[in-house]
């Protein structure tokens, strides 16, 4: 059972908000990533895409980073990660800097200010669903241009079951106005597998994997290596 994809803007897309609502939302999203598959999904992507790497520094650009909390859990064999967190919300960037993150970039993922192959991997978690298809294509083009190995995308699988579940969980446990509003809307803005495939096919991207992950997540791995 599926819903038609929504294009209604989320509250978090209003970058004029600069009060503690952002702090509260980021704190709750960390919990969501920890217990509802966010971290494990992205880590699985890194292990698959970089299975031949065993040592050496690895530069990762985390676009639409939010709290960049995906990387709080170590990735085996990839201990020398250097994460660059990019976000268009200045409040989010300030929170990251105040938490000790030294590699914070205030910028727009649709216009990345980097040279080709500046990073090994570009990572996007719960980010692409904020955009329409044309914007997603632009983001993917820019991201793959600056990535040497490829891109890892962790996003939402749209279904009425996911919508019912997140409404129930946020009703019981969330104290954040933003999360209560945005979490169900995020599910409505999520993707069906065919929609993801259509976007990649429009870009003539052939070397990719799409995997279902818990809970109601998609893991999309785009490799720039030749088969």
C-alpha positions as CSV (number, residue, x, y, z in Angstrom):
1,X,0.0,0.0,0.0
2,X,1.5,3.3,-1.1
3,X,0.9,7.0,-0.9
4,X,1.4,9.6,-3.6
5,X,4.6,11.4,-3.0
6,X,4.1,14.7,-1.1
7,X,6.0,17.9,-1.9
8,X,4.8,19.9,1.1
9,X,7.7,21.6,2.8
10,X,8.9,20.5,6.2
11,X,9.4,23.0,9.1
12,X,13.1,22.1,9.1
13,X,13.3,23.6,5.5
14,X,12.6,27.0,7.0
15,X,16.2,28.2,7.6
16,X,15.0,31.4,9.4
17,X,14.3,29.2,12.5
18,X,17.3,29.7,14.8
19,X,16.0,28.9,18.3
20,X,16.2,25.8,20.4
21,X,13.6,24.0,18.3
22,X,16.5,23.0,16.1
23,X,18.5,21.7,19.0
24,X,15.6,19.6,20.2
25,X,14.8,18.2,16.8
26,X,18.5,17.2,16.2
27,X,18.6,15.5,19.6
28,X,15.5,13.4,18.7
29,X,16.8,12.6,15.2
30,X,19.9,11.1,16.8
31,X,17.6,8.8,18.7
32,X,15.7,7.9,15.5
33,X,19.0,7.2,13.7
34,X,20.2,5.0,16.6
35,X,17.1,2.9,17.1
36,X,15.4,3.0,13.7
37,X,18.2,1.9,11.4
38,X,19.8,5.1,10.4
39,X,23.3,4.4,11.6
40,X,23.4,0.8,10.6
41,X,22.0,1.5,7.1
42,X,24.8,4.0,6.3
43,X,27.5,1.8,7.9
44,X,26.4,-1.1,5.7
45,X,26.8,1.2,2.7
46,X,30.3,2.2,3.6
47,X,31.3,-1.5,4.1
48,X,29.9,-2.4,0.7
49,X,31.3,0.5,-1.3
50,X,34.7,0.5,0.4
51,X,35.2,-3.2,1.0
52,X,38.7,-3.1,-0.5
53,X,39.9,-0.3,1.7
54,X,41.7,-1.4,4.9
55,X,43.7,1.6,5.9
56,X,44.7,5.2,5.1
57,X,42.8,8.4,5.5
58,X,39.3,8.6,4.0
59,X,37.6,12.0,3.4
60,X,33.8,11.9,3.4
61,X,31.5,14.7,2.6
62,X,28.2,14.5,4.5
63,X,25.7,16.6,2.7
64,X,22.6,17.9,4.5
65,X,24.4,16.6,7.5
66,X,22.2,17.7,10.4
67,X,24.0,16.4,13.5
68,X,26.3,14.1,11.4
69,X,25.6,11.5,14.1
70,X,25.8,8.6,11.7
71,X,29.5,8.6,12.2
72,X,29.5,8.4,16.0
73,X,29.6,4.6,15.7
74,X,33.0,3.4,14.3
75,X,33.2,1.6,11.0
76,X,35.4,-1.4,11.2
77,X,38.5,-1.2,8.9
78,X,37.8,2.5,8.3
79,X,39.0,4.1,11.5
80,X,40.8,7.0,9.8
81,X,37.7,8.8,8.6
82,X,37.7,12.5,8.2
83,X,34.1,13.8,8.0
84,X,33.2,17.1,6.4
85,X,29.7,18.1,7.4
86,X,27.9,20.4,5.0
87,X,24.5,22.0,5.8
88,X,22.5,25.0,4.5
89,X,21.1,25.7,7.9
90,X,23.4,28.1,9.7
91,X,21.9,27.2,13.1
92,X,22.8,23.5,12.4
93,X,26.3,24.5,11.5
94,X,26.7,26.5,14.7
95,X,25.5,23.5,16.7
96,X,28.0,21.3,15.0
97,X,30.9,23.7,15.6
98,X,29.9,24.1,19.3
99,X,29.9,20.3,19.7
100,X,33.6,20.2,18.6
101,X,33.2,19.4,14.9
102,X,36.0,21.3,13.2
103,X,35.1,20.4,9.6
104,X,31.8,22.2,9.2
105,X,30.8,23.8,5.9
106,X,27.9,26.2,5.5
107,X,26.8,25.5,1.9
108,X,24.2,24.3,-0.5
109,X,24.4,20.7,-1.8
110,X,23.0,21.9,-5.1
111,X,26.0,24.0,-5.7
112,X,29.0,22.2,-4.1
113,X,32.1,24.5,-3.9
114,X,34.6,21.7,-4.5
115,X,36.9,20.4,-7.2
116,X,36.3,17.0,-8.9
117,X,37.2,14.0,-6.8
118,X,37.8,16.1,-3.7
119,X,36.4,13.4,-1.5
120,X,36.4,9.6,-1.5
121,X,32.6,9.4,-0.7
122,X,29.6,11.7,-0.5
123,X,27.1,10.6,2.0
124,X,23.4,11.7,2.3
125,X,21.2,10.6,5.1
126,X,17.5,11.6,5.3
127,X,18.3,14.4,2.9
128,X,17.2,13.8,-0.6
129,X,13.5,13.4,0.3
130,X,13.5,17.2,1.0
131,X,13.7,17.9,-2.8
132,X,11.8,17.4,-6.0
133,X,13.2,15.1,-8.7
134,X,14.9,17.9,-10.7
135,X,16.7,19.1,-7.6
136,X,17.7,15.5,-6.7
137,X,19.3,15.0,-10.1
138,X,21.3,18.3,-9.6
139,X,22.4,17.2,-6.2
140,X,23.5,13.7,-7.4
141,X,25.4,15.2,-10.4
142,X,27.3,17.6,-8.1
143,X,27.9,14.9,-5.5
144,X,29.2,12.3,-7.9
145,X,31.5,15.0,-9.5
146,X,33.3,15.6,-6.2
147,X,33.3,11.9,-5.1
148,X,36.1,9.6,-6.2
149,X,34.6,6.3,-5.1
150,X,30.9,7.0,-5.2
151,X,27.9,8.0,-3.1
152,X,25.9,6.4,-0.2
153,X,22.3,7.4,0.2
154,X,20.2,6.6,3.2
155,X,16.6,7.6,2.9
156,X,13.0,6.7,3.6
157,X,10.7,4.1,2.0
158,X,7.2,5.5,1.5
159,X,4.3,3.4,2.7
160,X,1.1,3.7,4.8
161,X,2.6,1.3,7.3
162,X,5.7,3.5,7.8
163,X,3.4,6.6,8.1
164,X,1.2,4.9,10.7
165,X,4.2,3.7,12.7
166,X,6.0,7.1,12.8
167,X,2.8,8.9,13.8
168,X,2.4,6.5,16.6
169,X,6.0,6.8,17.8
170,X,6.1,10.6,17.6
171,X,2.8,10.8,19.5
172,X,4.1,8.7,22.3
173,X,7.7,9.8,22.6
174,X,8.4,13.1,20.8
175,X,8.6,16.4,22.6
176,X,9.7,18.3,19.5
177,X,7.2,20.3,17.5
178,X,9.4,20.0,14.5
179,X,9.7,16.2,14.7
180,X,6.0,15.7,15.4
181,X,5.2,17.7,12.2
182,X,8.2,16.7,10.0
183,X,8.6,13.0,10.7
184,X,5.3,11.9,9.2
185,X,5.7,14.4,6.3
186,X,9.2,13.0,5.7
187,X,7.6,9.5,5.2
188,X,5.1,11.0,2.7
189,X,8.1,12.6,0.8
190,X,10.0,9.3,0.8
191,X,10.5,7.1,-2.2
192,X,9.3,4.0,-4.0
193,X,12.0,1.8,-5.5
194,X,10.7,2.5,-9.0
195,X,11.0,6.3,-8.4
196,X,14.7,5.9,-7.4
197,X,15.4,3.7,-10.4
198,X,13.8,6.3,-12.7
199,X,16.0,9.1,-11.3
200,X,19.1,7.1,-11.8
201,X,18.2,6.0,-15.3
202,X,17.5,9.6,-16.3
203,X,21.1,10.2,-15.3
204,X,22.4,7.1,-17.1
205,X,23.7,5.7,-13.8
206,X,24.1,1.9,-14.1
207,X,26.5,0.9,-11.4
208,X,24.2,1.0,-8.3
209,X,22.6,-1.1,-5.7
210,X,19.2,-0.4,-4.0
211,X,18.6,-2.4,-0.7
212,X,15.7,-2.4,1.7
213,X,16.8,-1.7,5.3
214,X,15.1,-1.6,8.6
215,X,13.0,0.4,9.5
216,X,11.4,1.5,6.2
217,X,14.7,2.7,4.8
218,X,16.4,2.6,1.4
219,X,20.2,2.1,1.1
220,X,21.3,3.3,-2.3
221,X,25.0,2.7,-3.2
222,X,26.3,4.4,-6.4
223,X,29.8,3.2,-7.3
224,X,32.0,5.1,-9.8
225,X,34.2,2.0,-10.3
226,X,33.8,0.2,-13.5
227,X,32.3,-3.2,-13.4
